[in-house]
Amino acid sequence: MPDPDSRSKGPGPRGHVPVRTCVVCGTKGAKFDLVRLALGPGDGLIRVDTRQQIPGRGAYVCAGCRPGLCDNKRLRRAFRGEAKGLAGNLAFDSTGDTDSDSAKPADDTP
């Protein structure tokens, strides 16, 4: 039986590459090629999780679907109905900041 510590831990020729599916178009791709969305703690708004560290349920979108991302049934289903809308801007900084000053529900956006 192979030693579990001898296996490659990341993407590589022998390492495992996690595969995720875009919730909008259904395209499958490597986890690191898709953008993770997560619910902001406390406010229930969907945010971009660039560091993939926001706790809780996440969903992935491909780069092609991200610009036209809207609050739709597929996105709400991915978060099991707990999402209250999209954060005001989906161009979040890379700090994974979840302050709600710049966030507003998608229902208020034109």
C-alpha positions in Angstrom: 0.0 0.0 0.0 1.5 3.4 -1.0 2.4 5.9 1.7 -0.2 8.7 1.8 2.6 11.3 2.4 4.4 10.3 -0.8 1.6 11.4 -3.1 1.6 14.8 -4.7 -0.5 17.3 -2.8 -1.3 19.8 -5.6 -2.0 20.0 -9.3 0.7 18.3 -11.2 1.4 15.3 -13.4 0.4 12.8 -10.6 -1.6 15.1 -8.3 -5.4 15.3 -8.1 -7.0 18.4 -9.7 -10.4 19.2 -8.2 -13.1 19.7 -10.8 -16.0 22.1 -10.3 -19.0 23.0 -12.4 -20.2 26.5 -13.4 -23.6 27.1 -11.9 -24.7 29.3 -14.8 -23.6 27.4 -18.0 -22.7 24.0 -16.6 -19.1 24.0 -18.0 -16.7 21.8 -16.0 -13.2 23.0 -15.2 -10.4 22.9 -12.7 -11.3 24.5 -9.4 -8.5 27.0 -9.8 -9.8 28.2 -13.2 -13.3 29.0 -11.9 -14.4 31.9 -9.6 -15.8 30.8 -6.2 -18.9 32.6 -4.9 -19.9 32.4 -1.3 -22.5 33.9 1.1 -21.2 36.8 3.1 -21.4 36.0 6.8 -24.3 37.7 8.4 -25.8 39.5 5.4 -26.6 36.5 3.1 -25.4 38.3 0.0 -23.4 36.4 -2.6 -19.8 37.6 -2.8 -16.7 36.7 -4.8 -14.4 34.6 -2.7 -11.0 35.1 -4.4 -9.0 33.4 -1.6 -11.6 30.5 -1.4 -11.6 31.0 2.4 -15.1 32.3 3.3 -16.7 29.5 5.3 -19.9 27.8 4.2 -21.5 26.8 1.0 -19.9 27.9 -2.2 -20.7 27.9 -5.9 -18.4 28.4 -8.9 -18.8 30.4 -12.1 -16.5 30.4 -15.2 -14.9 33.6 -16.4 -17.2 33.9 -19.3 -20.4 33.8 -17.1 -19.1 36.2 -14.4 -19.6 39.5 -16.2 -23.3 38.8 -16.9 -24.0 37.2 -13.6 -27.4 38.0 -12.3 -29.6 36.9 -9.4 -31.3 33.9 -11.0 -32.9 30.5 -10.0 -29.7 28.5 -10.6 -27.7 30.7 -8.4 -30.3 30.7 -5.6 -30.5 26.9 -5.9 -26.8 26.6 -5.5 -27.0 28.3 -2.1 -30.1 26.3 -1.2 -32.4 29.4 -1.0 -30.3 31.1 1.7 -29.0 33.8 -0.7 -30.7 37.2 -0.3 -29.2 38.7 -3.5 -25.9 39.7 -5.1 -23.4 42.0 -3.5 -23.5 45.5 -5.1 -20.4 45.0 -7.0 -18.8 41.7 -8.1 -15.4 43.3 -8.6 -14.3 42.5 -5.1 -10.8 43.1 -3.9 -8.6 40.1 -3.3 -8.7 40.5 0.4 -12.0 38.6 0.6 -13.4 41.5 2.6 -17.0 41.0 3.5 -17.9 44.5 4.7 -21.5 45.3 3.8 -21.0 49.0 3.1 -20.5 48.4 -0.6 -23.0 45.6 -0.8 -26.7 45.9 -1.6 -29.3 43.3 -2.6 -29.7 42.7 -6.3 -33.4 43.7 -6.1 -32.3 47.3 -5.7 -30.0 47.4 -8.7 -31.4 48.8 -12.0 
